[in-house]
Amino acid sequence: MEGVGRITAAYKPQSAQPPRDRGIARLAAEQHGVVSLPQLRALSLSGRAVSDRVAAGRLHRVHRGVYAVGHTNVTREAHWLAAVLACGPGTLLACRSAAALLELRRDARKTVDVMAPGRRGRTRPGIEVHRSDTLHPEDVTSVRGIPCTTVARTLLDCAEVLGRRSLERACEQAEILRIYDLNAVRRVLDRADGRHGAALLEAVLQDIAHAKPPTRNDFEREFLLLCEQAGVPRPRVNAPLGQIEPDFLWPEERLIVETDGYETHGSRHAFERDRERDRRLVVEGWRVVRFTWRQVTRRPDEAVDTLRALLLPS
């Protein structure tokens, strides 16, 4: 056609290889928003390129050699993973920090516990580095993308820094979450090689083993006695509520108490199902509280205080 110029260069599609920043963003998305210097180098970034991105506010230093991508509002998981990355390959989240990741107990400290096998513990700002010669491949797992010690190994490590009651509660929480494996704990103790926390953990295990497993009727009887002691209204027991049958129900107060104990060692699927049911009840305006057998029988004063706070006017 007259007046239309000829196309002299062939069209070249964009390269399928993503830009470096896109690779950084993808990696950060998989790692709670943090990346390490070796990982950046693996993406072909030079030291100068990293420094330029820090100066431009695209990378933010969390620890030496570890950066948050794009912003400084990092999550708790990001802080944990950043500490692991800062201490090099083979490092695991451990002890109290691992217990928090595994949801065995809360940890409000700003310091992160990590375990660096085969190297001397080095102090870093915000990181407590533990050294272990007894770490076994069976002691290693990953939760939400964060390398950490297993439940069994975490309980042993916590036994060296926690008091007996705190350790009992961590074991109890593992039972509630249905992630408590007695055989795994026994194997960890067999490899403990005289660690001073082993005696405490063994004592707690013996206490758990000798406790009589409660039946449903046992639990109902003990809990109703607890309600009398607290001076709260008597609940309905196993009363139907739509498609479910709560253990204890206060309709006027919109309160449901579920008791974990007679089927503590059920499946992980059962645990997930129970929590999904709890969420639905909360959405419908119910308050749902769970008590364990040990809480009712070993720490009744705390349970009484909880019931009074929930059911009696202040």
N, C-alpha and C positions, 0 to 999 in steps of 0.2 A: 504494500500500500504506500502511496506517495505521502510523504510528510512524517512517516513513522520510522525512526531510526532502528537499525539492526541491533540485535542483542549480540554483543561481541564476547561476553564472558559467561561461562556456564554457571548456573546457580550451585552454590556450595552449602549443603545443609550444615547446621550447627553440630559441633562435635558431640558425640554421645557421652564423652567424659565430662562429668560435672565440674564446675569451677571449684577451686580449693575451699572457698568460703562455704560452698554448699556441702562439701564433704565434712567440714568442721561442724556445721550445723547438724548434719545427719548423725555424726558421732556423738555430739553433745546430747541430742535427743534420746540416744540409747543409754546415756550415762548420767542421767539426772542433771544435765546441763554443765558438766565439768569434763575437762580433757587434760591430758598430761603432755609435757613437752616431748617425750619420745613418740607419743601418738601423733602430735603435730608434725614432727620430723618425718614420720612415716607417710604423712600426706604431702611431703615434699616442701614443707615450709622451712626456710632457713632461720637461724637465730635472729637475723635482722628483720625478717618478715614477722616473726612473733613479736619482737620489740615494737615494730610499727603498729601492730594491731593492739598492743597494750596501750601505747601512746594515744591511739585513736579511740580508745574506750570500747573496742570490740572484744577484747579479752581482759579479764580482771583476775589478778593474782589471788589465789586462795591460800596456797602454800608454795614454797619454792618448787618450781617446775610443774605446778598444777593451776589451771585457770578455769574460771567460770566464763561461759560464752554469752556475751551480749548484755549481761546485767549482773548486779551483785546480790540480788535477792534470792540466794540459794536456799534450797530446802534442807531439812534435816538429813535426808538420804544423800543429798549432794555433799554435805559436810563429811558424812561418813565415808563416802566413796573417795572424796578428795584426799582424806587422810590415808586411805589404803593406797591410792595412786602415788602419793608423795613419798611413800616408803619403799617403793620398788616392787618388782615381780615377786610373787609368792607371798606377799603380805595379805593378811586377813583382818577383817574387823573381828574384835575379840572381846572377851570379858563383859563388862557392864554395857558397852556399846552394842556388842552382839546380842546381849539379852534384850536390849531395847528394840533392835531390829527384828528379833524373833518374837517380840511382843510378850516376853516373859516378865518384864518389869520396866518401869519408867526410869529414865536416866536424864536428869536435868542438868548434868554437868556440861560445861563447854568443852572440856577435854575429851578427846576421842581415844579409846583403847584400840590398839592394833597389835597383831602378833606377826613378827618377822622371823620366820624359822631360819636357823642356821646363821644368824648374824647377831652381833652385839646390839642390845637395845640402845638406840641413840635418841637423846632428848630433842624434840622439836617443839616449837611453840604450838600449843593446842593439841599436841599428840603425845600420848603415853605409849611408848613402844615396849612391848613385852617380848622376851626371848624364851623359846621353848626347844628343848632337845627331845621332847616326847611326842611332838605332833605327828600324827599318823594320817595317811591318805583318807582314812575313814572319818577323820575329824573335820574334814573340809567340805563345805557346801557353798551355795550361792542363793541369796534371797533378794528378790527384786533387782537382780543384776549386780549385787554387791557381794564379793567373796567374803565369807565369814566362817567362823567355827560352827559346828553342829550344835544342836540342843544339848547333847550329852557332854561334849567338850566344854561348852559354855557354862554349864552348871558346875563342872569341876573348877574352871577358872574363877567363877564367881565365888566359889566356896573359900577362896583365899582372900577375898576382899570384902565379903558381906558377912553380917552376923547371921546367926542360926535362923531367926525368924524371917529375915529377908530371903534367905536361901529356901526355906520351906515354902514361902509364898511363890517363889519362882518355879519350884517343882510343881506346886499346886496349879499354877497357871499353865504349865506345860500339859498337865492332865486335862484341864478344862479345854485347851485348844486341841487336845487329842494328838499331840506331837511328842508325848512322853514315851520313851522306849527304854524299859528297864534293862533289857539285854545290852543295848548300846551303852548305857551308863556303866554297866558292869564291865564291859570291855575297856572303856575309858579308865576306870579305876584300876583294872589289871595292868594298864600301861602307865599308871601314875608315878611309879618309881619313887615312892616316899614323899611326894609333895604334901605339904602340910594341910592343904585344903581337902585332901582325900579323906581324912578322918572325919571331918565335919560332914562331908557329903555322904559318907557311909552311915553315919549316925542318923541322918535325915532319912536315908533309904530304909534303914531298919525300922524307924518309926512309922514310915508309910506302910511297910510290909506287914507290920504287926497290927495295924489299925483294921478293925473289922469293917469289911465292905458293907455299906448300908443297903438295906432293901428300901423299896418305895415307902413301905409302912413305917420303917425306922425313921426315915427322913421326915415324913409327915408328922409323926409324933413329936420328934425333937423340935421341929420348926414351930408347931403349935404351942409347945411349952415356952419357946422363945417369945412368941407373940404375947403370951400371958405375962411373962416377965417384963416385957416392954410396956405393957398397959395399953396396947393398941387394939382396935376392934378385931374380932375373930374373922379371918378370911373365909371365903368359900373355897372348898378343896376339890380340885379336879372338876370344876363346874364348866359345862360346855359354853363356849363363846364363839358363835359362828361355826367355822369348820375346825376349830382347835379346842384343846382342853388344857388350860393353864393349870399349873400345880396349885397356885394360890392366887386368889382374885379378890380385890376390893373394888366392886363396881363403882360406888359413889366417888371414891378417890381416884378412879381410873388408874389403878396400880395393879401390876401383875408381878409376882415373884416366881421365878423358875429355879429349881434346885438341880445343880449338877453334882452327880455323885454315883447314883446307882447304875448309870450307863456312861460313866466318864470315859471308858476305853472303847467307845464306839468309833465309827469311821470318820475320816475327815469330811466325807460327804454329809454325814449327819450333823457335824458341826456347822458346815456352811448352810445347811437347810435351816437349822435353828436360828442362826443369825439373820437369815433372810426373813424368817417369820417375825423376829424381833423388830426389824426395820419396818415391816408392814404395820405392825401394831403401833409403833411410834408415830408413823404417818397418820394413823387413825386416831391419834390423841391419847394413847396409853403410855404410861411409864412402865418400862420393863427392867427389872433388876434380877441379877442372878446371884445365888449363894451356893457355896460348896459345902460338903459335909464337914470338912475340917474347919471352915469358917464358923459354922453353926455350933460345932462341938468343942473346938479348941479356942476359939476367940469369940465367945458369946457376947461379951460386953460390947465389942465393936459392932456386931450384928444388931444388938439391941439399940445402940445409938443410931444406926442407919434406919431401922424401922421407925423409931420415934421421929427422926427428922423428916421421914417421908409421909407419916400418917398423923402426927399430932400437930395441932396449931402452935405456932411459935409465940 
